[in-house]
Amino acid sequence: MMPELGKYAFAVLASYGVSLGLLAVLVLASVARARRMRADLERVEDRSKRHG
């Protein structure tokens, strides 16, 4: 199933690994930011309900 990569095997597999790692970091950062933004929005909405 896996193609023969010969002398480039390490470079190719390392590139795949780095790419997958960066994608994982981007997904985790996006989820964390979305949670922070949702919490900030809820705080602002609660504040406006109390004062408005």
N, CA, C and O atoms as a GROMACS GRO file, in nm:
protein
  208
    1MET      N    1   0.083  -0.120   0.000
    1MET     CA    2   0.000   0.000   0.000
    1MET      C    3   0.086   0.126   0.000
    1MET      O    4   0.055   0.222  -0.069
    2MET      N    5   0.196   0.125   0.078
    2MET     CA    6   0.283   0.242   0.082
    2MET      C    7   0.385   0.237  -0.032
    2MET      O    8   0.452   0.135  -0.052
    3PRO      N    9   0.396   0.347  -0.106
    3PRO     CA   10   0.493   0.346  -0.216
    3PRO      C   11   0.636   0.341  -0.165
    3PRO      O   12   0.665   0.383  -0.053
    4GLU      N   13   0.724   0.290  -0.245
    4GLU     CA   14   0.866   0.285  -0.212
    4GLU      C   15   0.923   0.425  -0.229
    4GLU      O   16   0.920   0.482  -0.338
    5LEU      N   17   0.975   0.481  -0.122
    5LEU     CA   18   1.025   0.618  -0.125
    5LEU      C   19   1.176   0.625  -0.137
    5LEU      O   20   1.232   0.732  -0.162
    6GLY      N   21   1.241   0.514  -0.120
    6GLY     CA   22   1.386   0.509  -0.137
    6GLY      C   23   1.459   0.601  -0.041
    6GLY      O   24   1.427   0.607   0.078
    7LYS      N   25   1.556   0.672  -0.094
    7LYS     CA   26   1.638   0.758  -0.008
    7LYS      C   27   1.565   0.882   0.042
    7LYS      O   28   1.615   0.954   0.129
    8TYR      N   29   1.447   0.908  -0.013
    8TYR     CA   30   1.370   1.025   0.029
    8TYR      C   31   1.265   0.992   0.136
    8TYR      O   32   1.187   1.079   0.176
    9ALA      N   33   1.264   0.870   0.183
    9ALA     CA   34   1.161   0.827   0.277
    9ALA      C   35   1.157   0.916   0.401
    9ALA      O   36   1.049   0.960   0.442
   10PHE      N   37   1.271   0.942   0.462
   10PHE     CA   38   1.271   1.022   0.584
   10PHE      C   39   1.216   1.162   0.558
   10PHE      O   40   1.133   1.212   0.634
   11ALA      N   41   1.261   1.227   0.450
   11ALA     CA   42   1.217   1.363   0.420
   11ALA      C   43   1.066   1.368   0.394
   11ALA      O   44   0.996   1.457   0.442
   12VAL      N   45   1.017   1.272   0.318
   12VAL     CA   46   0.874   1.271   0.285
   12VAL      C   47   0.791   1.244   0.411
   12VAL      O   48   0.694   1.315   0.437
   13LEU      N   49   0.828   1.143   0.487
   13LEU     CA   50   0.752   1.110   0.606
   13LEU      C   51   0.762   1.220   0.712
   13LEU      O   52   0.664   1.248   0.782
   14ALA      N   53   0.878   1.282   0.723
   14ALA     CA   54   0.892   1.394   0.817
   14ALA      C   55   0.804   1.511   0.774
   14ALA      O   56   0.743   1.577   0.858
   15SER      N   57   0.796   1.536   0.645
   15SER     CA   58   0.710   1.644   0.594
   15SER      C   59   0.564   1.616   0.624
   15SER      O   60   0.490   1.705   0.666
   16TYR      N   61   0.523   1.490   0.603
   16TYR     CA   62   0.386   1.454   0.639
   16TYR      C   63   0.363   1.474   0.788
   16TYR      O   64   0.260   1.528   0.828
   17GLY      N   65   0.455   1.432   0.869
   17GLY     CA   66   0.441   1.446   1.013
   17GLY      C   67   0.431   1.591   1.057
   17GLY      O   68   0.346   1.626   1.138
   18VAL      N   69   0.518   1.675   1.002
   18VAL     CA   70   0.514   1.817   1.036
   18VAL      C   71   0.383   1.880   0.991
   18VAL      O   72   0.323   1.959   1.063
   19SER      N   73   0.339   1.844   0.871
   19SER     CA   74   0.213   1.899   0.819
   19SER      C   75   0.095   1.859   0.906
   19SER      O   76   0.011   1.942   0.939
   20LEU      N   77   0.088   1.732   0.943
   20LEU     CA   78  -0.021   1.687   1.030
   20LEU      C   79  -0.014   1.754   1.166
   20LEU      O   80  -0.117   1.789   1.224
   21GLY      N   81   0.107   1.771   1.218
   21GLY     CA   82   0.123   1.839   1.346
   21GLY      C   83   0.075   1.983   1.340
   21GLY      O   84   0.008   2.030   1.432
   22LEU      N   85   0.110   2.053   1.234
   22LEU     CA   86   0.067   2.192   1.219
   22LEU      C   87  -0.084   2.203   1.203
   22LEU      O   88  -0.146   2.294   1.257
   23LEU      N   89  -0.142   2.110   1.128
   23LEU     CA   90  -0.288   2.109   1.115
   23LEU      C   91  -0.355   2.088   1.251
   23LEU      O   92  -0.455   2.152   1.282
   24ALA      N   93  -0.301   1.998   1.330
   24ALA     CA   94  -0.356   1.973   1.463
   24ALA      C   95  -0.346   2.099   1.550
   24ALA      O   96  -0.440   2.132   1.622
   25VAL      N   97  -0.233   2.167   1.544
   25VAL     CA   98  -0.215   2.291   1.621
   25VAL      C   99  -0.316   2.396   1.577
   25VAL      O  100  -0.374   2.465   1.661
   26LEU      N  101  -0.338   2.409   1.446
   26LEU     CA  102  -0.435   2.507   1.396
   26LEU      C  103  -0.576   2.475   1.442
   26LEU      O  104  -0.652   2.564   1.479
   27VAL      N  105  -0.613   2.348   1.439
   27VAL     CA  106  -0.746   2.308   1.484
   27VAL      C  107  -0.763   2.337   1.632
   27VAL      O  108  -0.863   2.394   1.673
   28LEU      N  109  -0.665   2.298   1.712
   28LEU     CA  110  -0.674   2.322   1.856
   28LEU      C  111  -0.678   2.471   1.889
   28LEU      O  112  -0.753   2.513   1.977
   29ALA      N  113  -0.598   2.551   1.818
   29ALA     CA  114  -0.598   2.696   1.840
   29ALA      C  115  -0.733   2.756   1.802
   29ALA      O  116  -0.782   2.846   1.870
   30SER      N  117  -0.792   2.707   1.694
   30SER     CA  118  -0.922   2.758   1.650
   30SER      C  119  -1.031   2.724   1.751
   30SER      O  120  -1.116   2.808   1.782
   31VAL      N  121  -1.029   2.602   1.802
   31VAL     CA  122  -1.129   2.561   1.901
   31VAL      C  123  -1.112   2.643   2.029
   31VAL      O  124  -1.211   2.689   2.086
   32ALA      N  125  -0.989   2.661   2.073
   32ALA     CA  126  -0.964   2.740   2.194
   32ALA      C  127  -1.010   2.884   2.176
   32ALA      O  128  -1.069   2.942   2.267
   33ARG      N  129  -0.983   2.940   2.062
   33ARG     CA  130  -1.024   3.079   2.036
   33ARG      C  131  -1.177   3.090   2.031
   33ARG      O  132  -1.234   3.186   2.083
   34ALA      N  133  -1.241   2.994   1.969
   34ALA     CA  134  -1.387   2.996   1.962
   34ALA      C  135  -1.448   2.989   2.102
   34ALA      O  136  -1.546   3.057   2.131
   35ARG      N  137  -1.390   2.907   2.189
   35ARG     CA  138  -1.440   2.898   2.327
   35ARG      C  139  -1.421   3.030   2.400
   35ARG      O  140  -1.510   3.074   2.473
   36ARG      N  141  -1.304   3.093   2.381
   36ARG     CA  142  -1.280   3.222   2.446
   36ARG      C  143  -1.378   3.328   2.395
   36ARG      O  144  -1.432   3.405   2.474
   37MET      N  145  -1.400   3.331   2.265
   37MET     CA  146  -1.491   3.430   2.207
   37MET      C  147  -1.634   3.408   2.256
   37MET      O  148  -1.706   3.504   2.284
   38ARG      N  149  -1.675   3.280   2.264
   38ARG     CA  150  -1.810   3.250   2.312
   38ARG      C  151  -1.825   3.295   2.457
   38ARG      O  152  -1.928   3.353   2.494
   39ALA      N  153  -1.725   3.270   2.539
   39ALA     CA  154  -1.731   3.312   2.679
   39ALA      C  155  -1.735   3.465   2.690
   39ALA      O  156  -1.810   3.520   2.771
   40ASP      N  157  -1.654   3.533   2.609
   40ASP     CA  158  -1.655   3.680   2.610
   40ASP      C  159  -1.791   3.733   2.566
   40ASP      O  160  -1.842   3.828   2.625
   41LEU      N  161  -1.849   3.673   2.464
   41LEU     CA  162  -1.980   3.717   2.417
   41LEU      C  163  -2.086   3.697   2.523
   41LEU      O  164  -2.172   3.783   2.542
   42GLU      N  165  -2.082   3.584   2.592
   42GLU     CA  166  -2.179   3.560   2.698
   42GLU      C  167  -2.164   3.661   2.811
   42GLU      O  168  -2.264   3.706   2.867
   43ARG      N  169  -2.039   3.698   2.844
   43ARG     CA  170  -2.018   3.800   2.949
   43ARG      C  171  -2.076   3.934   2.906
   43ARG      O  172  -2.141   4.003   2.985
   44VAL      N  173  -2.054   3.971   2.781
   44VAL     CA  174  -2.106   4.099   2.732
   44VAL      C  175  -2.259   4.096   2.730
   44VAL      O  176  -2.323   4.194   2.768
   45GLU      N  177  -2.317   3.984   2.687
   45GLU     CA  178  -2.463   3.975   2.683
   45GLU      C  179  -2.522   3.979   2.824
   45GLU      O  180  -2.624   4.044   2.845
   46ASP      N  181  -2.458   3.912   2.919
   46ASP     CA  182  -2.507   3.916   3.058
   46ASP      C  183  -2.500   4.057   3.113
   46ASP      O  184  -2.592   4.103   3.182
   47ARG      N  185  -2.390   4.126   3.083
   47ARG     CA  186  -2.373   4.263   3.131
   47ARG      C  187  -2.481   4.354   3.072
   47ARG      O  188  -2.536   4.439   3.142
   48SER      N  189  -2.511   4.336   2.942
   48SER     CA  190  -2.611   4.423   2.879
   48SER      C  191  -2.751   4.392   2.929
   48SER      O  192  -2.835   4.482   2.934
   49LYS      N  193  -2.779   4.267   2.967
   49LYS     CA  194  -2.911   4.232   3.021
   49LYS      C  195  -2.930   4.296   3.158
   49LYS      O  196  -3.040   4.340   3.192
   50ARG      N  197  -2.822   4.300   3.238
   50ARG     CA  198  -2.832   4.358   3.373
   50ARG      C  199  -2.847   4.510   3.368
   50ARG      O  200  -2.913   4.569   3.454
   51HIS      N  201  -2.785   4.573   3.269
   51HIS     CA  202  -2.785   4.719   3.264
   51HIS      C  203  -2.889   4.774   3.167
   51HIS      O  204  -2.907   4.896   3.161
   52GLY      N  205  -2.956   4.689   3.094
   52GLY     CA  206  -3.045   4.740   2.991
   52GLY      C  207  -3.183   4.706   3.015
   52GLY      O  208  -3.270   4.742   2.936
   0.00000   0.00000   0.00000
